[in-house]
Amino acid sequence: MGTIYGSDTASVYHDFYRERNGKSYAAEARHVAKLVRERRPGTAASLLDVACGTGSHLETLVEEFERVEGLELSQAMLDVARPLLPGVPLHQGDMRDFDLGRRFDAVVCMHSSIGYVGDESALRRTLSRLAAHLEPGGVLVIEPWWSPDSFRDRHVAGDVLTVGGRTISRVSHTVRTNDRTRMEVHWVVADPEEGPRHTVEAHVLTLFEPEQYRAAFEAAGCTVERLGTDWSRLGLYVGVRR
């Protein structure tokens, strides 16, 4: 499920996405917090960020809620996140089968991480686990991966930026086979001491139909609506646990 990042790659990932043009974790987090409060006014005090990565959304969400926690599969990602989020409980675990033994007013899963879970059965199992960590009336927010109708096959993307004296290049190529996409990502990182170095990753994500997301929300005991956003063409699925 997904890529298990090494410590250097996790650091590169963190720097790149925080500085990438058009990406604002803070704006996204504030928008999600607003959606939660609209559906749980006056009582939304706790939030769990599932697949929290290096904690870039949590850095803002910690200001929006009294209690926040994170769950992440990659230990290297958590190693980057922990110094940035002192006092915030960060757990290593798989979103498909985790159990923290407590509930939250909101559970969120951002940055299309849900696409890594596998097939439709795994999607339903994952949403059941997310919903199991919600209080009754709690809010579930998921940023999806592309759907079969919206995905552009053989898409190429590329960016270069410099952060803290380190130049980072990311080039990706994503191809489709049936309901799966395979994204090959090439990172070239260069700094004055070590010069350039090259890393290749492969990410396999599933193209779920909107109906599959809706059915998974319903099976998990949640209402569901799909909302557009100003910052993502993918939109958000938002549900409330009955």
C-alpha positions as CSV (number, residue, x, y, z in Angstrom):
1,M,0.0,0.0,0.0
2,G,1.8,3.1,-1.2
3,T,5.5,3.9,-1.0
4,I,7.5,3.3,2.2
5,Y,9.7,6.4,2.1
6,G,13.2,6.5,3.3
7,S,14.3,9.4,5.6
8,D,15.9,11.5,2.8
9,T,12.9,11.0,0.5
10,A,10.4,11.9,3.2
11,S,12.3,15.1,3.8
12,V,12.4,15.9,0.1
13,Y,8.7,15.2,-0.2
14,H,7.9,17.5,2.7
15,D,9.9,20.4,1.3
16,F,8.7,20.0,-2.2
17,Y,4.9,19.9,-1.6
18,R,5.0,22.7,1.0
19,E,6.7,25.0,-1.6
20,R,5.0,23.7,-4.8
21,N,3.2,26.5,-6.7
22,G,-0.5,26.5,-6.0
23,K,-0.3,24.1,-3.0
24,S,-1.3,25.5,0.4
25,Y,-1.7,23.0,3.2
26,A,-2.8,25.8,5.5
27,A,-5.7,26.9,3.2
28,E,-6.8,23.3,2.7
29,A,-6.8,22.6,6.4
30,R,-8.8,25.7,7.2
31,H,-11.3,24.8,4.6
32,V,-11.7,21.3,6.0
33,A,-12.1,22.7,9.5
34,K,-14.9,25.0,8.2
35,L,-16.7,22.1,6.7
36,V,-16.4,20.1,9.9
37,R,-17.7,23.0,12.0
38,E,-20.6,23.6,9.7
39,R,-21.8,20.0,10.2
40,R,-20.9,19.8,13.9
41,P,-21.4,23.4,15.2
42,G,-20.2,24.1,18.7
43,T,-19.0,20.5,19.4
44,A,-16.1,19.8,17.0
45,A,-13.2,19.6,19.4
46,S,-11.1,16.6,18.2
47,L,-9.8,15.5,14.8
48,L,-7.8,12.5,13.4
49,D,-5.7,13.0,10.3
50,V,-5.4,9.6,8.6
51,A,-2.4,9.2,6.2
52,C,-1.1,12.5,7.7
53,G,2.3,12.2,5.9
54,T,4.8,14.7,7.3
55,G,2.0,16.6,9.2
56,S,1.6,19.6,6.9
57,H,-2.2,19.7,7.3
58,L,-1.9,19.0,11.1
59,E,0.3,22.1,11.6
60,T,-2.8,24.2,10.9
61,L,-5.4,21.8,12.2
62,V,-3.8,21.9,15.6
63,E,-4.8,25.6,15.8
64,E,-8.4,24.7,14.8
65,F,-9.2,21.9,17.2
66,E,-8.5,21.3,20.9
67,R,-7.2,17.8,20.2
68,V,-5.6,16.4,17.0
69,E,-3.8,13.2,16.3
70,G,-2.3,11.6,13.1
71,L,-2.0,8.2,11.6
72,E,0.6,7.4,9.0
73,L,2.0,4.2,7.5
74,S,5.5,5.5,6.8
75,Q,7.8,5.7,9.8
76,A,10.1,8.0,7.8
77,M,7.2,10.5,7.3
78,L,6.5,10.4,11.0
79,D,10.1,11.1,11.8
80,V,9.8,14.3,9.8
81,A,6.4,15.2,11.3
82,R,7.2,14.7,15.0
83,P,9.6,17.7,15.5
84,L,7.1,19.9,13.8
85,L,4.2,18.8,16.0
86,P,5.4,18.6,19.6
87,G,2.8,17.1,21.9
88,V,0.6,15.8,19.0
89,P,0.1,12.0,19.2
90,L,1.3,10.5,15.8
91,H,0.6,6.8,15.3
92,Q,2.2,4.4,12.8
93,G,-0.5,2.3,11.2
94,D,-2.4,1.1,8.1
95,M,-5.7,3.0,7.4
96,R,-7.3,-0.3,6.4
97,D,-7.1,-2.0,9.7
98,F,-6.1,0.4,12.5
99,D,-7.8,0.8,15.9
100,L,-6.8,3.6,18.3
101,G,-9.5,2.7,20.8
102,R,-11.1,6.2,20.9
103,R,-13.3,8.4,18.8
104,F,-13.1,11.9,17.3
105,D,-15.4,14.6,16.2
106,A,-13.8,14.5,12.7
107,V,-11.7,12.1,10.7
108,V,-10.0,13.4,7.5
109,C,-7.9,11.6,4.8
110,M,-6.3,14.1,2.3
111,H,-4.0,14.3,-0.6
112,S,-5.7,11.4,-2.5
113,S,-4.2,8.9,0.0
114,I,-7.5,6.8,-0.2
115,G,-6.4,5.8,-3.7
116,Y,-3.7,3.5,-2.2
117,V,-6.1,1.1,-0.4
118,G,-6.6,-1.4,-3.3
119,D,-9.9,-2.7,-4.5
120,E,-13.5,-1.8,-3.6
121,S,-13.5,-4.3,-0.7
122,A,-10.5,-2.6,0.8
123,L,-12.2,0.8,0.2
124,R,-15.2,-0.3,2.2
125,R,-13.1,-1.8,4.9
126,T,-11.1,1.4,5.2
127,L,-14.1,3.7,5.4
128,S,-15.5,1.3,8.0
129,R,-12.3,1.8,10.1
130,L,-12.4,5.6,9.6
131,A,-16.1,5.8,10.6
132,A,-15.5,3.6,13.6
133,H,-13.2,6.3,15.0
134,L,-16.0,8.9,14.7
135,E,-18.4,10.0,17.4
136,P,-22.1,9.8,16.4
137,G,-22.7,12.9,14.3
138,G,-18.9,13.1,13.6
139,V,-17.7,14.3,10.2
140,L,-15.6,12.3,7.7
141,V,-13.8,14.2,5.0
142,I,-11.9,12.4,2.1
143,E,-10.0,13.8,-0.8
144,P,-10.3,11.2,-3.5
145,W,-8.0,10.1,-6.3
146,W,-9.2,10.5,-9.9
147,S,-12.2,8.6,-11.1
148,P,-12.2,6.5,-14.3
149,D,-14.0,9.2,-16.3
150,S,-11.7,12.1,-15.1
151,F,-8.3,10.5,-15.3
152,R,-6.0,11.5,-18.2
153,D,-4.0,8.5,-19.2
154,R,-0.2,8.8,-19.7
155,H,-0.2,12.2,-17.9
156,V,3.2,13.8,-17.5
157,A,3.9,16.4,-14.8
158,G,7.0,18.2,-13.8
159,D,8.2,20.9,-11.4
160,V,11.6,22.3,-10.2
161,L,12.1,24.4,-7.1
162,T,14.7,25.4,-4.6
163,V,14.2,25.1,-0.8
164,G,16.8,25.9,1.7
165,G,19.7,25.7,-0.7
166,R,18.5,22.3,-2.1
167,T,17.1,22.1,-5.6
168,I,14.4,19.6,-6.2
169,S,13.1,18.3,-9.5
170,R,10.0,16.1,-9.7
171,V,8.8,14.5,-13.0
172,S,6.0,12.0,-13.1
173,H,4.4,9.7,-15.7
174,T,1.0,8.0,-14.9
175,V,-0.5,5.2,-16.9
176,R,-3.7,3.3,-16.5
177,T,-4.4,-0.4,-16.6
178,N,-8.1,-1.2,-16.1
179,D,-9.1,0.5,-12.8
180,R,-5.5,1.1,-11.5
181,T,-3.0,3.9,-12.2
182,R,0.7,3.5,-11.9
183,M,2.6,6.7,-11.3
184,E,6.4,6.6,-11.8
185,V,8.0,9.5,-10.1
186,H,11.6,10.6,-10.7
187,W,13.2,12.9,-8.1
188,V,16.5,14.7,-8.8
189,V,17.8,16.5,-5.7
190,A,21.0,18.6,-5.7
191,D,22.8,20.6,-3.1
192,P,26.3,22.1,-3.0
193,E,27.8,19.4,-0.7
194,E,26.5,16.2,-2.4
195,G,25.6,17.4,-5.8
196,P,22.7,15.7,-7.7
197,R,21.2,12.4,-6.8
198,H,18.3,10.5,-8.4
199,T,15.5,8.5,-6.9
200,V,12.6,6.6,-8.6
201,E,9.3,5.7,-6.9
202,A,6.3,3.8,-8.2
203,H,2.8,4.5,-6.8
204,V,-0.2,2.4,-7.6
205,L,-3.6,4.0,-7.0
206,T,-7.1,2.8,-7.8
207,L,-9.6,4.7,-9.9
208,F,-12.8,4.4,-7.9
209,E,-16.2,5.4,-9.4
210,P,-18.2,8.1,-7.5
211,E,-20.8,5.4,-6.8
212,Q,-18.2,3.2,-5.1
213,Y,-17.3,6.0,-2.7
214,R,-20.9,6.7,-2.0
215,A,-21.6,3.0,-1.4
216,A,-18.6,2.8,1.0
217,F,-19.8,5.8,3.0
218,E,-23.3,4.4,3.2
219,A,-21.9,1.0,4.3
220,A,-19.9,2.6,7.0
221,G,-23.0,4.3,8.4
222,C,-22.4,7.8,7.1
223,T,-24.3,10.2,4.9
224,V,-22.3,11.4,1.9
225,E,-22.1,14.5,-0.3
226,R,-19.5,15.5,-2.9
227,L,-18.3,19.1,-2.8
228,G,-16.1,21.1,-5.2
229,T,-13.2,23.2,-3.9
230,D,-11.3,26.1,-5.2
231,W,-8.0,24.3,-4.6
232,S,-8.5,20.8,-6.0
233,R,-10.1,19.5,-9.2
234,L,-10.8,16.3,-7.3
235,G,-13.2,17.8,-4.8
236,L,-14.0,16.3,-1.5
237,Y,-16.4,13.6,-0.2
238,V,-17.9,14.7,3.1
239,G,-20.1,12.5,5.3
240,V,-21.6,12.5,8.8
241,R,-21.8,9.4,10.9
242,R,-25.4,8.5,11.8
